[in-house]
Amino acid sequence: MPLITNAQIYPNIGQFQNVLLYYNPAYAGSASNMRATALYRSQATKYPNAPTTQLITVDAPLGKNVGGGLVLNRYAIGDFYQVNVSANASYQIKTGRESFLQFGLKAGVSQVDFGITNALFRWDQDDPYFSSNATKGIVGTLGAGAYYKKKSFYAGLSIPDLVMIDPHKLYVDKATNKSLVNQNIFFMSGIKFNITDFIAIQPNVLVRYYATRPLNYYVNVSMIFNQTFTAGFGYVYSNVLALYSNVNITPKILLGYRYEFSISPTANQNYNSGGSSEILLRYGFN
């Protein structure tokens, strides 16, 4: 049933270190100020109706040891699309003068449409699947995570879809009445090394575990100049390389771009058909 494979889609983001709230609710309010980030990602740009992702995150400290954040994202491929909105809350525990541990919870709701009613062609117009299965509806998710920060080091672990509420049974096997979706488990970490007063190197890693797929991971290595300009390269499992750059246009505004391309002709059609591009914009409030 090719339709049901959409149940397992959880789009990855190349510049994950700039949108950690997307993966981990415990990241909410971990900075001293409010911040907002917008990202647009396109894949396989040579093909019509290729995958696209739009993402907005906003988070801020809300009070003593409490943080909050919102995530809005949309993913589309062909006639399928999914729009997600989630509220995130965190609680911080000081573990030292310059370190803390945060725990977070997420509650989200998604509008899902498999696009069957928009399909221009069906092999069998009387296929009983279309009449007996819901092809669009609302799905709820509950998630949790932990985030540790100390000076220039961070690490986090999260399950953003720990519980799925699927009243329309969009992701349920009708024969067995069992859910077709497994939980995503994300681990993220990074550390910054100061080479001189003006140059630093920061490696970041994101590892995703999903029960029915090979272990997926992103590795980014950034070189930061004068805390203003960043140039980096990345590796994506499997056989995909990336180049990216971030520029602090002002102390409040960060602009970033990333391009991913395959180093193997048969590795991934998404990257051999125009590659993947990301544009990122962040604004930090006082």
Protein Blocks (a to p, Z undefined) as FASTA:
>chain_A
ZZlmmmmgccddfklmlmmmmmmmklgopambdcdddddddehklbghiacddddddddd
fbehiacddddddddehjbccddddddddddddfbfkbccddddddddddddehlmmpmb
dfblmlmklmmpcfbdcdddddddddddehjaccddddfklbacdfkommccfklopafb
dcdddddddddddfblmbccdddddddddfkbccdddddddddehhlaccddddddehia
cddddddfblkbccdddddddfbfklpmklmnopaaddddddddZZ
